[in-house]
Amino acid sequence: MRCQLEKGILYIVATPIGNLEDISFRAVETLKTVDVVACEDTRRTGKLLNHYDIHTKMTPYHDHNKEHKTPFLIDMLKNGKSIGLVSDAGTPSISDPGFYLIREAIKNELQISPIPGPSALISAAIVSGLSINRFSFEGYLPRKKGRTKRLKQLAEYDVTIVIFEGPHRILKTLRDLRDFLGDRKAAIGREMTKLNEEFLRGNLSDLIAIFAERKPKGEFVIIVERNEK
């Protein structure tokens, strides 16, 4: 029996970060029942929906169309339609365009409901072995403009630092972190919950040595120990 959803609500639905089984019953039922699923990549989300025999219509919502797509989705909500917002993986609005739709829904005093679940940053942090009582999530560091300034700021933080990174810049980012923050303890989660899941721990110099010897693959979460000075 399907759950009964209220109309005109934006549901923020967390989806698996790798293993398709890591999704809540409530999330599946919500995605089955909403009028439309707003997603970054319809092909990627389509695999998840097919896995759970969900036939809800999808509409793309990503960085390249959010400017003109947001008003359209807001109008849908105002007209009583329910929308399930998902990201490619994990929890929407964390380093993805879902933030813009959520912000506009708030401005328009529309109802928003979270459907909690997987999160890459939390998954990596809890197995890092580093203190996460206080931490700062930085998303992806700036590639060029503002990168040096940001790294200098991070060097002064007295909290654990969590960063996302891709395979092409992981080595550079590790080297920059070591150069600006010192050779601190750190941990890396790679391809979490997938077949090639891997966790690496050590000083930043240890992790640099590992990735200097092999071609990085997958998506990474870096956790760096706080400044204890």
Secondary structure, DSSP 8 states (H G I E B T S, - for coil): ------SSEEEEE-B-SS-TT---HHHHHHHHHSSEEEES-HHHHHHHHHHTT----EEE--TTTHHHHHHHHHHHHHTT--EEE--SSBSTTSSSTHHHHHHHHHHTT-EEEEE----HHHHHHHTSSS--SSEEE--S--SSTTHHHHHHHHHT--SEEEEEE-TTTHHHHHHHHHHHH-S-EEEEEESTTSTT-EEEEEEHHHHHHHHHSS---S-EEEEE-----
